[in-house]
Amino acid sequence: MFTLKFKKTQPTDLELEIARLFEELKKIDKIDDPMYDKVSDQIAKLYKLKEVDSKSAVSKDALVGAATNFAGILMVLHYEQLHVITSKAALGMVKKIF
């Protein structure tokens, strides 16, 4: 079937900072360390910022769905322009259904 391939984007500064804080968190041995709490709080704040940024962008799934629906509408309109269904044919199809 078809596989859509999207360009991989470069990580943003926000994502790089989150990755750096995770590396910093790995270096702390004890969970009881006050530095562990500070770093994890910073990570939580950065994730909240990331959520705000990501909500403004349209997802790829939504774009594919919209494009597919638009293509289907164009196909129906094109068919209706070239192949007129007469009332006799339409009534014949209705009778066959019932």
C-alpha positions in Angstrom: 0.0 0.0 0.0 1.1 3.6 0.2 3.4 4.9 2.9 3.6 8.6 3.5 7.0 9.8 4.4 7.3 13.2 6.1 10.5 15.1 6.4 12.1 14.8 9.8 12.3 18.2 11.4 15.2 19.4 13.4 14.6 19.4 17.2 13.6 22.7 18.5 15.5 24.6 21.2 12.8 23.5 23.7 13.2 19.9 22.8 17.0 20.2 23.1 16.7 21.7 26.5 14.3 19.0 27.7 16.8 16.4 26.5 19.6 18.2 28.3 17.7 18.2 31.5 17.0 14.5 31.2 20.7 13.9 30.8 21.3 16.0 33.9 18.6 14.0 35.8 20.4 10.7 34.9 23.6 12.1 36.6 21.9 12.5 39.9 22.2 9.3 41.9 19.7 9.9 44.7 16.1 10.7 44.3 16.1 12.4 47.7 18.6 15.0 46.4 17.1 18.5 46.3 18.7 19.0 42.9 16.6 16.1 41.5 13.4 17.9 42.5 14.6 21.2 40.9 15.5 19.5 37.6 12.3 17.5 37.5 10.3 20.7 38.1 12.1 22.4 35.2 11.2 19.4 33.0 7.6 19.6 33.9 7.5 23.4 33.1 9.1 22.8 29.8 6.6 20.1 28.9 3.8 22.5 29.6 5.4 25.0 27.2 5.8 22.2 24.6 2.0 21.4 24.9 1.2 25.0 24.1 3.5 25.0 21.1 2.2 21.7 19.7 -1.5 22.7 19.9 -1.0 25.5 17.4 0.1 23.1 14.7 -2.2 21.0 12.6 -1.5 17.3 12.9 -0.4 15.3 9.9 -3.4 12.9 10.3 -5.8 15.8 10.0 -4.1 17.1 6.9 -4.2 13.6 5.2 -7.9 13.2 6.1 -8.8 16.6 4.7 -6.9 16.0 1.5 -8.6 12.6 1.1 -12.1 14.0 1.6 -11.3 16.9 -0.8 -10.1 14.4 -3.4 -13.3 12.3 -3.0 -15.5 15.4 -3.4 -13.6 16.3 -6.6 -14.0 12.8 -8.0 -17.8 12.9 -7.4 -18.1 16.3 -9.0 -16.0 15.2 -12.0 -18.1 12.1 -12.5 -21.4 14.1 -12.2 -20.1 16.5 -14.9 -19.2 13.7 -17.4 -21.8 11.1 -16.6 -25.2 12.4 -16.1 -27.5 10.0 -14.3 -30.9 10.2 -15.9 -34.0 10.0 -13.8 -35.0 6.7 -15.4 -31.7 5.2 -14.4 -31.9 6.6 -11.0 -35.4 5.2 -10.5 -34.3 1.9 -11.8 -31.5 1.7 -9.2 -33.9 2.6 -6.4 -36.3 -0.1 -7.5 -33.5 -2.7 -7.4 -32.5 -1.7 -3.9 -36.0 -2.2 -2.5 
